[in-house]
Amino acid sequence: MDLLKELKEKAGLSNEQAQKTFEILKEYVRGKVPVFLSGTVEKWFADIEKRAGSNDSPNESKDNDFLEH
């Protein structure tokens, strides 16, 4: 399940609150990994944002998501 969708459904957040929480999580995770991995973290979160805005089928998105394997 998409992170933004989970934040809205499980935490009862509005879209704006979920987006802000997402940004805070992204900055937090990026600050916890070594600098050489920060680009990878950016890609992970960009992929999450892309999926949240796409109309792809859930299975198609999961096929390319290493977190789903």
PQR file of N, CA, C, O and H, with PARSE charges and radii, in Angstrom:
ATOM      1  N   MET A   1       0.848  -1.180   0.000 -0.4000 1.5000
ATOM      2  CA  MET A   1       0.000   0.000   0.000 -0.0000 2.0000
ATOM      3  C   MET A   1       0.889   1.237   0.000  0.5500 1.7000
ATOM      4  O   MET A   1       1.964   1.248   0.601 -0.5500 1.4000
ATOM      5  N   ASP A   2       0.448   2.223  -0.648 -0.4000 1.5000
ATOM      6  CA  ASP A   2       1.164   3.479  -0.775 -0.0000 2.0000
ATOM      7  C   ASP A   2       1.248   4.200   0.579  0.5500 1.7000
ATOM      8  O   ASP A   2       0.276   4.238   1.334 -0.5500 1.4000
ATOM      9  H   ASP A   2      -0.425   2.214  -1.136  0.4000 1.0000
ATOM     10  N   LEU A   3       2.411   4.764   0.869 -0.4000 1.5000
ATOM     11  CA  LEU A   3       2.643   5.423   2.160 -0.0000 2.0000
ATOM     12  C   LEU A   3       1.675   6.574   2.401  0.5500 1.7000
ATOM     13  O   LEU A   3       1.128   6.693   3.498 -0.5500 1.4000
ATOM     14  H   LEU A   3       3.200   4.733   0.256  0.4000 1.0000
ATOM     15  N   LEU A   4       1.454   7.422   1.405 -0.4000 1.5000
ATOM     16  CA  LEU A   4       0.540   8.551   1.592 -0.0000 2.0000
ATOM     17  C   LEU A   4      -0.883   8.069   1.871  0.5500 1.7000
ATOM     18  O   LEU A   4      -1.590   8.642   2.701 -0.5500 1.4000
ATOM     19  H   LEU A   4       1.899   7.326   0.514  0.4000 1.0000
ATOM     20  N   LYS A   5      -1.290   7.021   1.175 -0.4000 1.5000
ATOM     21  CA  LYS A   5      -2.630   6.463   1.395 -0.0000 2.0000
ATOM     22  C   LYS A   5      -2.747   5.898   2.812  0.5500 1.7000
ATOM     23  O   LYS A   5      -3.764   6.079   3.480 -0.5500 1.4000
ATOM     24  H   LYS A   5      -0.716   6.556   0.502  0.4000 1.0000
ATOM     25  N   GLU A   6      -1.694   5.215   3.258 -0.4000 1.5000
ATOM     26  CA  GLU A   6      -1.703   4.670   4.621 -0.0000 2.0000
ATOM     27  C   GLU A   6      -1.767   5.779   5.666  0.5500 1.7000
ATOM     28  O   GLU A   6      -2.487   5.662   6.657 -0.5500 1.4000
ATOM     29  H   GLU A   6      -0.867   5.068   2.715  0.4000 1.0000
ATOM     30  N   LEU A   7      -1.022   6.841   5.445 -0.4000 1.5000
ATOM     31  CA  LEU A   7      -1.060   7.963   6.397 -0.0000 2.0000
ATOM     32  C   LEU A   7      -2.472   8.545   6.493  0.5500 1.7000
ATOM     33  O   LEU A   7      -2.931   8.908   7.576 -0.5500 1.4000
ATOM     34  H   LEU A   7      -0.437   6.935   4.640  0.4000 1.0000
ATOM     35  N   LYS A   8      -3.145   8.628   5.361 -0.4000 1.5000
ATOM     36  CA  LYS A   8      -4.513   9.176   5.368 -0.0000 2.0000
ATOM     37  C   LYS A   8      -5.500   8.198   5.997  0.5500 1.7000
ATOM     38  O   LYS A   8      -6.333   8.591   6.814 -0.5500 1.4000
ATOM     39  H   LYS A   8      -2.772   8.333   4.481  0.4000 1.0000
ATOM     40  N   GLU A   9      -5.407   6.918   5.617 -0.4000 1.5000
ATOM     41  CA  GLU A   9      -6.375   5.938   6.098 -0.0000 2.0000
ATOM     42  C   GLU A   9      -6.138   5.523   7.540  0.5500 1.7000
ATOM     43  O   GLU A   9      -7.067   5.528   8.348 -0.5500 1.4000
ATOM     44  H   GLU A   9      -4.730   6.599   4.953  0.4000 1.0000
ATOM     45  N   LYS A  10      -4.906   5.164   7.869 -0.4000 1.5000
ATOM     46  CA  LYS A  10      -4.623   4.625   9.201 -0.0000 2.0000
ATOM     47  C   LYS A  10      -4.475   5.694  10.266  0.5500 1.7000
ATOM     48  O   LYS A  10      -4.838   5.477  11.422 -0.5500 1.4000
ATOM     49  H   LYS A  10      -4.152   5.160   7.212  0.4000 1.0000
ATOM     50  N   ALA A  11      -3.944   6.850   9.882 -0.4000 1.5000
ATOM     51  CA  ALA A  11      -3.752   7.915  10.869 -0.0000 2.0000
ATOM     52  C   ALA A  11      -4.862   8.954  10.805  0.5500 1.7000
ATOM     53  O   ALA A  11      -4.937   9.841  11.655 -0.5500 1.4000
ATOM     54  H   ALA A  11      -3.650   7.026   8.943  0.4000 1.0000
ATOM     55  N   GLY A  12      -5.719   8.846   9.805 -0.4000 1.5000
ATOM     56  CA  GLY A  12      -6.826   9.787   9.685 -0.0000 2.0000
ATOM     57  C   GLY A  12      -6.378  11.194   9.304  0.5500 1.7000
ATOM     58  O   GLY A  12      -7.032  12.177   9.653 -0.5500 1.4000
ATOM     59  H   GLY A  12      -5.658   8.125   9.114  0.4000 1.0000
ATOM     60  N   LEU A  13      -5.259  11.286   8.587 -0.4000 1.5000
ATOM     61  CA  LEU A  13      -4.735  12.590   8.206 -0.0000 2.0000
ATOM     62  C   LEU A  13      -5.405  13.096   6.935  0.5500 1.7000
ATOM     63  O   LEU A  13      -5.822  12.313   6.081 -0.5500 1.4000
ATOM     64  H   LEU A  13      -4.728  10.487   8.303  0.4000 1.0000
ATOM     65  N   SER A  14      -5.501  14.410   6.826 -0.4000 1.5000
ATOM     66  CA  SER A  14      -5.964  15.008   5.579 -0.0000 2.0000
ATOM     67  C   SER A  14      -4.858  14.879   4.552  0.5500 1.7000
ATOM     68  O   SER A  14      -3.732  14.514   4.887 -0.5500 1.4000
ATOM     69  H   SER A  14      -5.162  15.045   7.520  0.4000 1.0000
ATOM     70  N   ASN A  15      -5.174  15.175   3.307 -0.4000 1.5000
ATOM     71  CA  ASN A  15      -4.160  15.109   2.257 -0.0000 2.0000
ATOM     72  C   ASN A  15      -2.992  16.043   2.580  0.5500 1.7000
ATOM     73  O   ASN A  15      -1.832  15.661   2.423 -0.5500 1.4000
ATOM     74  H   ASN A  15      -6.089  15.471   3.035  0.4000 1.0000
ATOM     75  N   GLU A  16      -3.286  17.244   3.021 -0.4000 1.5000
ATOM     76  CA  GLU A  16      -2.244  18.216   3.367 -0.0000 2.0000
ATOM     77  C   GLU A  16      -1.383  17.716   4.537  0.5500 1.7000
ATOM     78  O   GLU A  16      -0.160  17.845   4.506 -0.5500 1.4000
ATOM     79  H   GLU A  16      -4.228  17.555   3.149  0.4000 1.0000
ATOM     80  N   GLN A  17      -2.013  17.153   5.553 -0.4000 1.5000
ATOM     81  CA  GLN A  17      -1.279  16.619   6.701 -0.0000 2.0000
ATOM     82  C   GLN A  17      -0.406  15.428   6.283  0.5500 1.7000
ATOM     83  O   GLN A  17       0.731  15.299   6.736 -0.5500 1.4000
ATOM     84  H   GLN A  17      -3.007  17.048   5.579  0.4000 1.0000
ATOM     85  N   ALA A  18      -0.937  14.569   5.428 -0.4000 1.5000
ATOM     86  CA  ALA A  18      -0.175  13.416   4.960 -0.0000 2.0000
ATOM     87  C   ALA A  18       1.041  13.870   4.156  0.5500 1.7000
ATOM     88  O   ALA A  18       2.126  13.308   4.303 -0.5500 1.4000
ATOM     89  H   ALA A  18      -1.861  14.673   5.060  0.4000 1.0000
ATOM     90  N   GLN A  19       0.869  14.879   3.311 -0.4000 1.5000
ATOM     91  CA  GLN A  19       1.986  15.404   2.522 -0.0000 2.0000
ATOM     92  C   GLN A  19       3.071  15.973   3.426  0.5500 1.7000
ATOM     93  O   GLN A  19       4.256  15.718   3.210 -0.5500 1.4000
ATOM     94  H   GLN A  19      -0.013  15.336   3.191  0.4000 1.0000
ATOM     95  N   LYS A  20       2.676  16.736   4.430 -0.4000 1.5000
ATOM     96  CA  LYS A  20       3.647  17.332   5.352 -0.0000 2.0000
ATOM     97  C   LYS A  20       4.372  16.235   6.140  0.5500 1.7000
ATOM     98  O   LYS A  20       5.589  16.298   6.314 -0.5500 1.4000
ATOM     99  H   LYS A  20       1.713  16.943   4.605  0.4000 1.0000
ATOM    100  N   THR A  21       3.632  15.236   6.612 -0.4000 1.5000
ATOM    101  CA  THR A  21       4.227  14.116   7.328 -0.0000 2.0000
ATOM    102  C   THR A  21       5.211  13.380   6.431  0.5500 1.7000
ATOM    103  O   THR A  21       6.294  12.997   6.875 -0.5500 1.4000
ATOM    104  H   THR A  21       2.643  15.185   6.471  0.4000 1.0000
ATOM    105  N   PHE A  22       4.842  13.182   5.179 -0.4000 1.5000
ATOM    106  CA  PHE A  22       5.708  12.539   4.197 -0.0000 2.0000
ATOM    107  C   PHE A  22       7.018  13.306   4.054  0.5500 1.7000
ATOM    108  O   PHE A  22       8.089  12.699   4.040 -0.5500 1.4000
ATOM    109  H   PHE A  22       3.962  13.493   4.818  0.4000 1.0000
ATOM    110  N   GLU A  23       6.949  14.621   3.948 -0.4000 1.5000
ATOM    111  CA  GLU A  23       8.156  15.447   3.812 -0.0000 2.0000
ATOM    112  C   GLU A  23       9.032  15.338   5.066  0.5500 1.7000
ATOM    113  O   GLU A  23      10.257  15.268   4.965 -0.5500 1.4000
ATOM    114  H   GLU A  23       6.079  15.114   3.959  0.4000 1.0000
ATOM    115  N   ILE A  24       8.410  15.324   6.228 -0.4000 1.5000
ATOM    116  CA  ILE A  24       9.164  15.186   7.477 -0.0000 2.0000
ATOM    117  C   ILE A  24       9.854  13.828   7.533  0.5500 1.7000
ATOM    118  O   ILE A  24      11.021  13.740   7.914 -0.5500 1.4000
ATOM    119  H   ILE A  24       7.415  15.381   6.309  0.4000 1.0000
ATOM    120  N   LEU A  25       9.141  12.772   7.158 -0.4000 1.5000
ATOM    121  CA  LEU A  25       9.736  11.425   7.127 -0.0000 2.0000
ATOM    122  C   LEU A  25      10.905  11.358   6.156  0.5500 1.7000
ATOM    123  O   LEU A  25      11.940  10.764   6.461 -0.5500 1.4000
ATOM    124  H   LEU A  25       8.192  12.844   6.849  0.4000 1.0000
ATOM    125  N   LYS A  26      10.739  11.968   4.987 -0.4000 1.5000
ATOM    126  CA  LYS A  26      11.801  11.953   3.986 -0.0000 2.0000
ATOM    127  C   LYS A  26      13.054  12.643   4.528  0.5500 1.7000
ATOM    128  O   LYS A  26      14.156  12.112   4.393 -0.5500 1.4000
ATOM    129  H   LYS A  26       9.898  12.450   4.739  0.4000 1.0000
ATOM    130  N   GLU A  27      12.898  13.794   5.125 -0.4000 1.5000
ATOM    131  CA  GLU A  27      14.048  14.513   5.681 -0.0000 2.0000
ATOM    132  C   GLU A  27      14.679  13.735   6.828  0.5500 1.7000
ATOM    133  O   GLU A  27      15.902  13.702   6.962 -0.5500 1.4000
ATOM    134  H   GLU A  27      12.002  14.225   5.235  0.4000 1.0000
ATOM    135  N   TYR A  28      13.856  13.117   7.643 -0.4000 1.5000
ATOM    136  CA  TYR A  28      14.353  12.331   8.774 -0.0000 2.0000
ATOM    137  C   TYR A  28      15.203  11.151   8.282  0.5500 1.7000
ATOM    138  O   TYR A  28      16.325  10.945   8.745 -0.5500 1.4000
ATOM    139  H   TYR A  28      12.862  13.144   7.534  0.4000 1.0000
ATOM    140  N   VAL A  29      14.651  10.389   7.343 -0.4000 1.5000
ATOM    141  CA  VAL A  29      15.364   9.218   6.828 -0.0000 2.0000
ATOM    142  C   VAL A  29      16.648   9.656   6.133  0.5500 1.7000
ATOM    143  O   VAL A  29      17.701   9.049   6.328 -0.5500 1.4000
ATOM    144  H   VAL A  29      13.740  10.557   6.967  0.4000 1.0000
ATOM    145  N   ARG A  30      16.562  10.703   5.326 -0.4000 1.5000
ATOM    146  CA  ARG A  30      17.751  11.187   4.621 -0.0000 2.0000
ATOM    147  C   ARG A  30      18.843  11.610   5.607  0.5500 1.7000
ATOM    148  O   ARG A  30      20.030  11.444   5.327 -0.5500 1.4000
ATOM    149  H   ARG A  30      15.707  11.196   5.168  0.4000 1.0000
ATOM    150  N   GLY A  31      18.448  12.150   6.750 -0.4000 1.5000
ATOM    151  CA  GLY A  31      19.415  12.556   7.755 -0.0000 2.0000
ATOM    152  C   GLY A  31      20.020  11.404   8.536  0.5500 1.7000
ATOM    153  O   GLY A  31      21.036  11.577   9.209 -0.5500 1.4000
ATOM    154  H   GLY A  31      17.484  12.285   6.977  0.4000 1.0000
ATOM    155  N   LYS A  32      19.413  10.240   8.456 -0.4000 1.5000
ATOM    156  CA  LYS A  32      19.882   9.075   9.204 -0.0000 2.0000
ATOM    157  C   LYS A  32      20.782   8.137   8.407  0.5500 1.7000
ATOM    158  O   LYS A  32      21.429   7.261   8.980 -0.5500 1.4000
ATOM    159  H   LYS A  32      18.587  10.100   7.909  0.4000 1.0000
ATOM    160  N   VAL A  33      20.825   8.317   7.095 -0.4000 1.5000
ATOM    161  CA  VAL A  33      21.658   7.440   6.271 -0.0000 2.0000
ATOM    162  C   VAL A  33      22.956   8.155   5.908  0.5500 1.7000
ATOM    163  O   VAL A  33      23.016   9.384   5.939 -0.5500 1.4000
ATOM    164  H   VAL A  33      20.299   9.029   6.630  0.4000 1.0000
ATOM    165  N   PRO A  34      23.990   7.394   5.565 -0.5600 1.5000
ATOM    166  CA  PRO A  34      25.235   8.026   5.120  0.2800 2.0000
ATOM    167  C   PRO A  34      24.981   8.889   3.881  0.5500 1.7000
ATOM    168  O   PRO A  34      24.077   8.612   3.093 -0.5500 1.4000
ATOM    169  N   VAL A  35      25.782   9.924   3.724 -0.4000 1.5000
ATOM    170  CA  VAL A  35      25.614  10.877   2.624 -0.0000 2.0000
ATOM    171  C   VAL A  35      25.549  10.184   1.268  0.5500 1.7000
ATOM    172  O   VAL A  35      24.762  10.585   0.410 -0.5500 1.4000
ATOM    173  H   VAL A  35      26.517  10.149   4.364  0.4000 1.0000
ATOM    174  N   PHE A  36      26.357   9.158   1.062 -0.4000 1.5000
ATOM    175  CA  PHE A  36      26.365   8.499  -0.242 -0.0000 2.0000
ATOM    176  C   PHE A  36      25.055   7.787  -0.555  0.5500 1.7000
ATOM    177  O   PHE A  36      24.823   7.412  -1.704 -0.5500 1.4000
ATOM    178  H   PHE A  36      26.996   8.832   1.759  0.4000 1.0000
ATOM    179  N   LEU A  37      24.191   7.590   0.443 -0.4000 1.5000
ATOM    180  CA  LEU A  37      22.890   6.959   0.209 -0.0000 2.0000
ATOM    181  C   LEU A  37      21.748   7.972   0.090  0.5500 1.7000
ATOM    182  O   LEU A  37      20.614   7.581  -0.186 -0.5500 1.4000
ATOM    183  H   LEU A  37      24.379   7.895   1.377  0.4000 1.0000
ATOM    184  N   SER A  38      22.020   9.249   0.288 -0.4000 1.5000
ATOM    185  CA  SER A  38      20.947  10.242   0.272 -0.0000 2.0000
ATOM    186  C   SER A  38      20.247  10.311  -1.081  0.5500 1.7000
ATOM    187  O   SER A  38      19.043  10.563  -1.137 -0.5500 1.4000
ATOM    188  H   SER A  38      22.942   9.567   0.512  0.4000 1.0000
ATOM    189  N   GLY A  39      20.977  10.091  -2.169 -0.4000 1.5000
ATOM    190  CA  GLY A  39      20.355  10.066  -3.494 -0.0000 2.0000
ATOM    191  C   GLY A  39      19.382   8.911  -3.634  0.5500 1.7000
ATOM    192  O   GLY A  39      18.335   9.043  -4.268 -0.5500 1.4000
ATOM    193  H   GLY A  39      21.955   9.885  -2.124  0.4000 1.0000
ATOM    194  N   THR A  40      19.727   7.787  -3.044 -0.4000 1.5000
ATOM    195  CA  THR A  40      18.842   6.624  -3.075 -0.0000 2.0000
ATOM    196  C   THR A  40      17.565   6.903  -2.294  0.5500 1.7000
ATOM    197  O   THR A  40      16.470   6.552  -2.734 -0.5500 1.4000
ATOM    198  H   THR A  40      20.578   7.680  -2.528  0.4000 1.0000
ATOM    199  N   VAL A  41      17.711   7.531  -1.143 -0.4000 1.5000
ATOM    200  CA  VAL A  41      16.538   7.892  -0.336 -0.0000 2.0000
ATOM    201  C   VAL A  41      15.639   8.842  -1.128  0.5500 1.7000
ATOM    202  O   VAL A  41      14.418   8.687  -1.134 -0.5500 1.4000
ATOM    203  H   VAL A  41      18.600   7.817  -0.786  0.4000 1.0000
ATOM    204  N   GLU A  42      16.243   9.816  -1.791 -0.4000 1.5000
ATOM    205  CA  GLU A  42      15.465  10.748  -2.624 -0.0000 2.0000
ATOM    206  C   GLU A  42      14.685   9.984  -3.691  0.5500 1.7000
ATOM    207  O   GLU A  42      13.519  10.284  -3.947 -0.5500 1.4000
ATOM    208  H   GLU A  42      17.235   9.942  -1.786  0.4000 1.0000
ATOM    209  N   LYS A  43      15.330   9.001  -4.309 -0.4000 1.5000
ATOM    210  CA  LYS A  43      14.654   8.211  -5.347 -0.0000 2.0000
ATOM    211  C   LYS A  43      13.494   7.421  -4.756  0.5500 1.7000
ATOM    212  O   LYS A  43      12.414   7.369  -5.345 -0.5500 1.4000
ATOM    213  H   LYS A  43      16.278   8.758  -4.100  0.4000 1.0000
ATOM    214  N   TRP A  44      13.709   6.809  -3.600 -0.4000 1.5000
ATOM    215  CA  TRP A  44      12.626   6.053  -2.962 -0.0000 2.0000
ATOM    216  C   TRP A  44      11.404   6.934  -2.750  0.5500 1.7000
ATOM    217  O   TRP A  44      10.287   6.569  -3.116 -0.5500 1.4000
ATOM    218  H   TRP A  44      14.586   6.851  -3.122  0.4000 1.0000
ATOM    219  N   PHE A  45      11.631   8.094  -2.156 -0.4000 1.5000
ATOM    220  CA  PHE A  45      10.512   8.974  -1.841 -0.0000 2.0000
ATOM    221  C   PHE A  45       9.894   9.578  -3.100  0.5500 1.7000
ATOM    222  O   PHE A  45       8.683   9.794  -3.148 -0.5500 1.4000
ATOM    223  H   PHE A  45      12.539   8.390  -1.859  0.4000 1.0000
ATOM    224  N   ALA A  46      10.704   9.852  -4.112 -0.4000 1.5000
ATOM    225  CA  ALA A  46      10.167  10.346  -5.384 -0.0000 2.0000
ATOM    226  C   ALA A  46       9.282   9.283  -6.018  0.5500 1.7000
ATOM    227  O   ALA A  46       8.232   9.600  -6.575 -0.5500 1.4000
ATOM    228  H   ALA A  46      11.688   9.678  -4.072  0.4000 1.0000
ATOM    229  N   ASP A  47       9.700   8.019  -5.937 -0.4000 1.5000
ATOM    230  CA  ASP A  47       8.893   6.919  -6.469 -0.0000 2.0000
ATOM    231  C   ASP A  47       7.561   6.809  -5.723  0.5500 1.7000
ATOM    232  O   ASP A  47       6.521   6.563  -6.335 -0.5500 1.4000
ATOM    233  H   ASP A  47      10.554   7.761  -5.484  0.4000 1.0000
ATOM    234  N   ILE A  48       7.597   6.989  -4.414 -0.4000 1.5000
ATOM    235  CA  ILE A  48       6.363   6.952  -3.619 -0.0000 2.0000
ATOM    236  C   ILE A  48       5.432   8.071  -4.063  0.5500 1.7000
ATOM    237  O   ILE A  48       4.236   7.848  -4.252 -0.5500 1.4000
ATOM    238  H   ILE A  48       8.442   7.188  -3.917  0.4000 1.0000
ATOM    239  N   GLU A  49       5.978   9.276  -4.231 -0.4000 1.5000
ATOM    240  CA  GLU A  49       5.162  10.410  -4.673 -0.0000 2.0000
ATOM    241  C   GLU A  49       4.602  10.177  -6.068  0.5500 1.7000
ATOM    242  O   GLU A  49       3.446  10.497  -6.344 -0.5500 1.4000
ATOM    243  H   GLU A  49       6.949   9.457  -4.078  0.4000 1.0000
ATOM    244  N   LYS A  50       5.427   9.621  -6.942 -0.4000 1.5000
ATOM    245  CA  LYS A  50       4.988   9.352  -8.309 -0.0000 2.0000
ATOM    246  C   LYS A  50       3.827   8.370  -8.315  0.5500 1.7000
ATOM    247  O   LYS A  50       2.831   8.577  -9.009 -0.5500 1.4000
ATOM    248  H   LYS A  50       6.367   9.361  -6.718  0.4000 1.0000
ATOM    249  N   ARG A  51       3.962   7.294  -7.533 -0.4000 1.5000
ATOM    250  CA  ARG A  51       2.888   6.293  -7.465 -0.0000 2.0000
ATOM    251  C   ARG A  51       1.616   6.889  -6.886  0.5500 1.7000
ATOM    252  O   ARG A  51       0.515   6.533  -7.308 -0.5500 1.4000
ATOM    253  H   ARG A  51       4.771   7.126  -6.970  0.4000 1.0000
ATOM    254  N   ALA A  52       1.755   7.789  -5.927 -0.4000 1.5000
ATOM    255  CA  ALA A  52       0.577   8.394  -5.305 -0.0000 2.0000
ATOM    256  C   ALA A  52      -0.206   9.217  -6.317  0.5500 1.7000
ATOM    257  O   ALA A  52      -1.424   9.350  -6.200 -0.5500 1.4000
ATOM    258  H   ALA A  52       2.649   8.078  -5.584  0.4000 1.0000
ATOM    259  N   GLY A  53       0.484   9.771  -7.308 -0.4000 1.5000
ATOM    260  CA  GLY A  53      -0.175  10.597  -8.306 -0.0000 2.0000
ATOM    261  C   GLY A  53      -0.484   9.892  -9.600  0.5500 1.7000
ATOM    262  O   GLY A  53      -1.057  10.494 -10.508 -0.5500 1.4000
ATOM    263  H   GLY A  53       1.474   9.663  -7.402  0.4000 1.0000
ATOM    264  N   SER A  54      -0.112   8.609  -9.711 -0.4000 1.5000
ATOM    265  CA  SER A  54      -0.327   7.893 -10.973 -0.0000 2.0000
ATOM    266  C   SER A  54      -1.620   7.099 -10.938  0.5500 1.7000
ATOM    267  O   SER A  54      -2.209   6.847  -9.887 -0.5500 1.4000
ATOM    268  H   SER A  54       0.354   8.120  -8.974  0.4000 1.0000
ATOM    269  N   ASN A  55      -2.029   6.721 -12.128 -0.4000 1.5000
ATOM    270  CA  ASN A  55      -3.229   5.889 -12.263 -0.0000 2.0000
ATOM    271  C   ASN A  55      -2.866   4.463 -12.606  0.5500 1.7000
ATOM    272  O   ASN A  55      -3.719   3.697 -13.054 -0.5500 1.4000
ATOM    273  H   ASN A  55      -1.551   6.925 -12.982  0.4000 1.0000
ATOM    274  N   ASP A  56      -1.583   4.084 -12.398 -0.4000 1.5000
ATOM    275  CA  ASP A  56      -1.151   2.716 -12.675 -0.0000 2.0000
ATOM    276  C   ASP A  56      -1.898   1.748 -11.781  0.5500 1.7000
ATOM    277  O   ASP A  56      -2.352   2.100 -10.692 -0.5500 1.4000
ATOM    278  H   ASP A  56      -0.890   4.707 -12.034  0.4000 1.0000
ATOM    279  N   SER A  57      -2.015   0.526 -12.261 -0.4000 1.5000
ATOM    280  CA  SER A  57      -2.618  -0.492 -11.418 -0.0000 2.0000
ATOM    281  C   SER A  57      -1.667  -0.780 -10.267  0.5500 1.7000
ATOM    282  O   SER A  57      -0.454  -0.652 -10.433 -0.5500 1.4000
ATOM    283  H   SER A  57      -1.645   0.240 -13.145  0.4000 1.0000
ATOM    284  N   PRO A  58      -2.185  -1.166  -9.101 -0.5600 1.5000
ATOM    285  CA  PRO A  58      -1.330  -1.451  -7.958  0.2800 2.0000
ATOM    286  C   PRO A  58      -0.281  -2.518  -8.258  0.5500 1.7000
ATOM    287  O   PRO A  58       0.849  -2.410  -7.781 -0.5500 1.4000
ATOM    288  N   ASN A  59      -0.622  -3.535  -9.027 -0.4000 1.5000
ATOM    289  CA  ASN A  59       0.332  -4.593  -9.339 -0.0000 2.0000
ATOM    290  C   ASN A  59       1.464  -4.088 -10.213  0.5500 1.7000
ATOM    291  O   ASN A  59       2.611  -4.500 -10.041 -0.5500 1.4000
ATOM    292  H   ASN A  59      -1.540  -3.623  -9.415  0.4000 1.0000
ATOM    293  N   GLU A  60       1.156  -3.201 -11.150 -0.4000 1.5000
ATOM    294  CA  GLU A  60       2.191  -2.654 -12.024 -0.0000 2.0000
ATOM    295  C   GLU A  60       3.191  -1.843 -11.213  0.5500 1.7000
ATOM    296  O   GLU A  60       4.394  -1.922 -11.462 -0.5500 1.4000
ATOM    297  H   GLU A  60       0.224  -2.866 -11.290  0.4000 1.0000
ATOM    298  N   SER A  61       2.717  -1.072 -10.256 -0.4000 1.5000
ATOM    299  CA  SER A  61       3.601  -0.275  -9.408 -0.0000 2.0000
ATOM    300  C   SER A  61       4.469  -1.185  -8.541  0.5500 1.7000
ATOM    301  O   SER A  61       5.654  -0.908  -8.355 -0.5500 1.4000
ATOM    302  H   SER A  61       1.740  -1.009 -10.054  0.4000 1.0000
ATOM    303  N   LYS A  62       3.907  -2.245  -8.020 -0.4000 1.5000
ATOM    304  CA  LYS A  62       4.639  -3.151  -7.137 -0.0000 2.0000
ATOM    305  C   LYS A  62       5.738  -3.896  -7.868  0.5500 1.7000
ATOM    306  O   LYS A  62       6.757  -4.243  -7.271 -0.5500 1.4000
ATOM    307  H   LYS A  62       2.944  -2.470  -8.172  0.4000 1.0000
ATOM    308  N   ASP A  63       5.538  -4.148  -9.168 -0.4000 1.5000
ATOM    309  CA  ASP A  63       6.547  -4.875  -9.932 -0.0000 2.0000
ATOM    310  C   ASP A  63       7.873  -4.154  -9.954  0.5500 1.7000
ATOM    311  O   ASP A  63       8.920  -4.798 -10.035 -0.5500 1.4000
ATOM    312  H   ASP A  63       4.710  -3.866  -9.652  0.4000 1.0000
ATOM    313  N   ASN A  64       7.860  -2.832  -9.885 -0.4000 1.5000
ATOM    314  CA  ASN A  64       9.084  -2.047  -9.956 -0.0000 2.0000
ATOM    315  C   ASN A  64       9.524  -1.498  -8.609  0.5500 1.7000
ATOM    316  O   ASN A  64      10.439  -0.676  -8.552 -0.5500 1.4000
ATOM    317  H   ASN A  64       7.010  -2.309  -9.820  0.4000 1.0000
ATOM    318  N   ASP A  65       8.905  -1.926  -7.541 -0.4000 1.5000
ATOM    319  CA  ASP A  65       9.198  -1.391  -6.209 -0.0000 2.0000
ATOM    320  C   ASP A  65       9.935  -2.424  -5.387  0.5500 1.7000
ATOM    321  O   ASP A  65       9.356  -3.441  -5.005 -0.5500 1.4000
ATOM    322  H   ASP A  65       8.162  -2.594  -7.587  0.4000 1.0000
ATOM    323  N   PHE A  66      11.210  -2.176  -5.107 -0.4000 1.5000
ATOM    324  CA  PHE A  66      11.998  -3.152  -4.350 -0.0000 2.0000
ATOM    325  C   PHE A  66      11.454  -3.329  -2.941  0.5500 1.7000
ATOM    326  O   PHE A  66      11.678  -4.379  -2.339 -0.5500 1.4000
ATOM    327  H   PHE A  66      11.680  -1.350  -5.418  0.4000 1.0000
ATOM    328  N   LEU A  67      10.750  -2.348  -2.392 -0.4000 1.5000
ATOM    329  CA  LEU A  67      10.192  -2.481  -1.048 -0.0000 2.0000
ATOM    330  C   LEU A  67       9.055  -3.494  -1.009  0.5500 1.7000
ATOM    331  O   LEU A  67       8.709  -3.997   0.060 -0.5500 1.4000
ATOM    332  H   LEU A  67      10.567  -1.496  -2.882  0.4000 1.0000
ATOM    333  N   GLU A  68       8.480  -3.791  -2.151 -0.4000 1.5000
ATOM    334  CA  GLU A  68       7.373  -4.743  -2.220 -0.0000 2.0000
ATOM    335  C   GLU A  68       7.838  -6.165  -2.447  0.5500 1.7000
ATOM    336  O   GLU A  68       7.013  -7.078  -2.444 -0.5500 1.4000
ATOM    337  H   GLU A  68       8.762  -3.382  -3.019  0.4000 1.0000
ATOM    338  N   HIS A  69       9.136  -6.388  -2.645 -0.4000 1.5000
ATOM    339  CA  HIS A  69       9.644  -7.736  -2.922 -0.0000 2.0000
ATOM    340  C   HIS A  69      10.271  -8.338  -1.700  0.5500 1.7000
ATOM    341  O   HIS A  69      10.753  -9.470  -1.747 -0.5500 1.4000
ATOM    342  H   HIS A  69       9.806  -5.646  -2.648  0.4000 1.0000
TER
END
